[in-house]
């Protein structure tokens, strides 16, 4: 919904964001709380929630950063590689808040390897975190959203998932990551159709080049947007308000928000 001043108002809405302790996930959690939502911020690292100066890259720091925002952020330790963790996180959110309006599958791993030297262990971990984790989260949250007959699911994808034209070799070592994100896009399309009869929107959102702590080491100086709510929040907040009848089954790019979309999407 939109407030009178044109800003997104998510007061009364409940969101779950995975991978929320740092980078893009942190920015999404703060953007949603800034719009009034109650946010369950899920990640592996809790930190010291009682500390006057919570350590960086922890859920404690995100909760602290959101203290003055209109919404509230609640920390939940969750490893998306663990089915039990995901089930517990989502079930606790439903028990505590009686509803879930938005699921943001943001947690992901990306490591670089020679394309012919990816170990089975690393390949399987990329698929567990980047594909199986989102599927399990969707599977667990779907019954609640289906009962509500409303909800929005946003799977955070990447430009790397796209088709690479002939002659444009992708020699950046992201083979497993790119394939996992392509699979995530396919999961998004499938679930969009599966959940459409219940009014639930499912979309994939690519944030583009973001200057996170991990990416900064390999990005040229000045390249990439900062991982802040101001830089990343707009497209996510828009998708948070969508339904199956307004916008679903799309792969969308944050850098095109306000340009080719939302006007240019079906």
C-alpha positions as CSV (number, residue, x, y, z in Angstrom):
1,X,0.0,0.0,0.0
2,X,1.0,3.6,-0.4
3,X,0.9,6.3,2.2
4,X,-0.5,9.7,1.4
5,X,2.9,11.1,0.6
6,X,3.5,8.4,-2.0
7,X,5.8,6.4,0.1
8,X,5.3,2.7,0.6
9,X,3.5,2.0,3.9
10,X,3.9,-1.5,5.2
11,X,2.6,-0.9,8.7
12,X,1.0,-4.1,10.0
13,X,2.9,-6.3,7.5
14,X,5.3,-9.1,8.5
15,X,8.4,-9.9,6.5
16,X,11.1,-12.5,6.7
17,X,14.5,-11.7,5.2
18,X,17.2,-14.4,5.0
19,X,20.9,-13.4,5.0
20,X,20.0,-10.2,6.8
21,X,23.1,-9.7,8.9
22,X,25.1,-7.9,6.3
23,X,25.2,-6.4,2.8
24,X,22.1,-6.6,0.6
25,X,20.0,-8.5,3.2
26,X,20.8,-5.9,5.9
27,X,19.7,-3.1,3.5
28,X,16.5,-4.9,2.7
29,X,15.7,-5.5,6.4
30,X,16.2,-1.8,7.2
31,X,14.2,-0.6,4.2
32,X,11.3,-2.8,5.2
33,X,11.4,-1.6,8.8
34,X,11.7,1.9,7.5
35,X,8.4,1.4,5.7
36,X,6.8,0.2,8.9
37,X,7.0,-3.5,8.5
38,X,7.8,-6.0,11.3
39,X,10.9,-7.8,10.0
40,X,12.2,-11.2,11.1
41,X,15.9,-10.8,10.1
42,X,17.4,-14.3,9.7
43,X,21.1,-15.1,9.5
44,X,23.7,-17.4,11.0
45,X,25.4,-14.8,13.2
46,X,23.6,-13.3,16.1
47,X,26.2,-11.2,17.9
48,X,25.7,-9.5,21.2
49,X,22.2,-7.9,21.3
50,X,23.0,-6.3,24.6
51,X,26.3,-4.6,23.6
52,X,26.5,-0.9,23.3
53,X,28.4,-1.3,20.1
54,X,27.1,-4.5,18.4
55,X,29.8,-6.0,16.1
56,X,29.5,-5.5,12.4
57,X,27.9,-8.1,10.1
58,X,25.7,-9.5,12.8
59,X,22.0,-9.6,13.5
60,X,22.6,-7.6,16.7
61,X,24.0,-4.7,14.6
62,X,21.0,-4.8,12.2
63,X,18.5,-4.7,15.2
64,X,20.5,-1.8,16.7
65,X,20.5,0.1,13.4
66,X,16.8,-0.3,13.1
67,X,15.9,0.9,16.6
68,X,14.6,4.3,15.5
69,X,12.7,3.1,12.4
70,X,8.8,3.0,12.3
71,X,8.8,-0.8,12.1
72,X,10.7,-3.3,14.3
73,X,13.4,-5.8,13.5
74,X,13.6,-9.1,15.3
75,X,16.8,-11.3,15.1
76,X,16.5,-15.0,14.3
77,X,19.5,-17.3,14.0
78,X,19.0,-19.4,10.9
79,X,21.2,-21.3,8.6
80,X,19.4,-21.8,5.3
81,X,21.4,-25.0,4.7
82,X,19.4,-26.5,7.6
83,X,15.8,-27.5,6.9
84,X,15.1,-27.6,10.6
85,X,16.3,-24.0,11.0
86,X,14.1,-22.7,8.2
87,X,11.1,-24.6,9.5
88,X,11.7,-23.2,13.0
89,X,12.2,-19.6,11.8
90,X,9.0,-19.5,9.8
91,X,6.9,-21.4,12.3
92,X,8.0,-19.0,15.0
93,X,7.2,-16.0,12.9
94,X,3.7,-17.4,12.3
95,X,3.3,-18.2,16.0
96,X,4.5,-14.7,17.1
97,X,2.7,-12.6,14.5
98,X,-0.1,-14.7,13.0
99,X,0.8,-13.9,9.5
100,X,3.6,-13.5,6.9
101,X,3.2,-11.0,4.1
102,X,6.6,-11.1,2.5
103,X,9.4,-13.6,2.2
104,X,12.8,-12.3,0.8
105,X,15.1,-15.2,-0.1
106,X,18.3,-13.3,0.0
107,X,20.9,-15.6,1.6
108,X,23.4,-16.9,-0.9
109,X,27.0,-18.0,-1.3
110,X,29.3,-17.1,-4.2
111,X,32.9,-18.3,-4.5
112,X,35.1,-18.2,-7.5
113,X,36.7,-21.2,-9.1
114,X,38.2,-22.3,-12.4
115,X,35.2,-23.6,-14.3
116,X,36.8,-27.1,-14.6
117,X,37.9,-27.2,-11.0
118,X,34.8,-26.8,-8.9
119,X,34.7,-29.5,-6.2
120,X,31.6,-31.6,-5.6
121,X,31.4,-30.2,-2.0
122,X,31.4,-26.5,-3.2
123,X,29.1,-27.3,-6.1
124,X,26.6,-28.9,-3.7
125,X,26.9,-26.1,-1.2
126,X,26.0,-23.5,-3.8
127,X,22.9,-25.5,-4.8
128,X,21.9,-26.1,-1.1
129,X,22.2,-22.4,-0.1
130,X,21.1,-20.7,-3.4
131,X,18.4,-23.0,-4.6
132,X,17.3,-25.6,-2.0
133,X,17.2,-23.0,0.8
134,X,14.7,-20.7,-1.1
135,X,12.6,-23.7,-2.1
136,X,12.4,-24.9,1.5
137,X,11.5,-21.4,2.7
138,X,8.8,-21.1,0.1
139,X,7.4,-24.6,0.9
140,X,7.2,-23.7,4.6
141,X,5.7,-20.2,4.2
142,X,3.2,-21.1,1.4
143,X,0.5,-22.6,3.6
144,X,0.3,-19.4,5.7
145,X,0.1,-17.2,2.6
146,X,-2.4,-19.6,1.0
147,X,-4.7,-19.3,4.1
148,X,-4.3,-15.5,3.9
149,X,-4.8,-15.6,0.1
150,X,-2.2,-13.0,-0.1
151,X,1.6,-12.5,0.1
152,X,4.7,-11.7,-1.9
153,X,7.8,-13.8,-2.3
154,X,11.0,-12.2,-3.7
155,X,13.9,-14.4,-4.6
156,X,17.1,-12.4,-4.9
157,X,18.8,-13.4,-8.1
158,X,21.8,-12.1,-10.2
159,X,22.6,-10.9,-13.6
160,X,25.0,-13.9,-13.8
161,X,21.9,-16.1,-14.2
162,X,21.2,-14.7,-17.7
163,X,22.1,-16.1,-21.0
164,X,25.7,-15.4,-22.2
165,X,25.9,-14.7,-25.9
166,X,28.4,-16.6,-28.0
167,X,31.8,-15.0,-28.0
168,X,31.2,-13.5,-24.6
169,X,33.0,-16.0,-22.4
170,X,32.2,-15.7,-18.7
171,X,35.6,-16.3,-17.3
172,X,35.0,-14.8,-13.8
173,X,34.9,-18.1,-11.9
174,X,31.2,-17.9,-11.1
175,X,30.0,-21.0,-12.9
176,X,28.3,-22.7,-9.9
177,X,26.9,-19.4,-8.6
178,X,25.5,-18.5,-12.1
179,X,23.8,-21.9,-12.6
180,X,22.3,-21.8,-9.1
181,X,20.8,-18.4,-9.8
182,X,19.5,-19.6,-13.1
183,X,17.8,-22.4,-11.2
184,X,16.4,-19.9,-8.7
185,X,14.8,-18.0,-11.6
186,X,13.2,-21.2,-12.8
187,X,11.9,-21.9,-9.3
188,X,10.4,-18.4,-9.3
189,X,8.6,-18.9,-12.6
190,X,7.3,-22.3,-11.4
191,X,6.1,-21.1,-8.0
192,X,4.5,-18.0,-9.5
193,X,2.1,-20.2,-11.5
194,X,1.6,-22.6,-8.6
195,X,0.6,-19.9,-6.1
196,X,-1.2,-17.6,-8.5
197,X,-4.7,-19.0,-7.6
198,X,-4.1,-17.9,-4.0
199,X,-3.2,-14.3,-4.9
200,X,0.5,-14.7,-4.0
201,X,3.1,-12.9,-6.1
202,X,6.5,-14.6,-6.8
203,X,9.2,-12.6,-8.5
204,X,13.0,-12.7,-8.8
205,X,14.9,-9.5,-8.2
206,X,18.5,-8.8,-9.3
207,X,20.0,-5.9,-7.2
208,X,22.8,-5.4,-9.8
209,X,26.4,-4.5,-8.9
210,X,26.5,-3.7,-5.1
211,X,29.6,-2.7,-3.3
212,X,29.3,-5.1,-0.4
213,X,32.2,-6.0,1.8
214,X,32.7,-9.2,-0.2
215,X,32.5,-7.5,-3.6
216,X,34.6,-4.5,-2.7
217,X,37.9,-6.4,-3.0
218,X,37.3,-7.3,-6.6
219,X,35.4,-4.2,-7.8
220,X,37.2,-1.2,-9.3
221,X,37.1,1.9,-7.2
222,X,33.8,3.7,-7.5
223,X,32.0,0.8,-9.2
224,X,28.7,-0.4,-7.7
225,X,26.0,1.0,-5.5
226,X,26.4,1.0,-1.7
227,X,24.4,-1.6,0.2
228,X,22.1,0.9,1.9
229,X,18.3,1.0,2.2
230,X,18.3,4.2,0.1
231,X,20.2,2.5,-2.7
232,X,18.5,-0.8,-2.7
233,X,15.1,-0.5,-1.0
234,X,12.8,1.0,-3.6
235,X,12.4,-2.0,-5.9
236,X,12.0,-4.4,-3.0
237,X,9.4,-2.2,-1.3
238,X,7.4,-2.0,-4.6
239,X,7.5,-5.8,-4.9
240,X,6.4,-6.2,-1.3
241,X,3.0,-4.7,-2.2
242,X,2.4,-6.8,-5.3
243,X,-0.1,-9.6,-5.7
244,X,-0.7,-12.3,-8.3
245,X,-3.0,-10.0,-10.2
246,X,-0.6,-7.1,-10.3
247,X,2.9,-8.4,-10.9
248,X,4.2,-12.0,-10.7
249,X,6.5,-14.4,-12.5
250,X,9.0,-11.8,-13.5
251,X,12.8,-11.5,-13.3
252,X,13.4,-7.8,-12.5
253,X,16.6,-5.7,-12.3
254,X,16.9,-3.0,-9.6
255,X,18.8,-0.7,-12.0
256,X,15.8,-0.6,-14.3
257,X,13.3,0.3,-11.6
258,X,11.5,3.5,-12.6
259,X,12.7,3.0,-16.2
260,X,11.6,-0.2,-17.9
261,X,9.5,-1.3,-14.9
262,X,7.0,-1.2,-13.3
263,X,5.5,0.4,-16.4
264,X,7.1,-2.0,-18.8
265,X,6.2,-5.3,-17.2
266,X,3.2,-7.5,-17.5
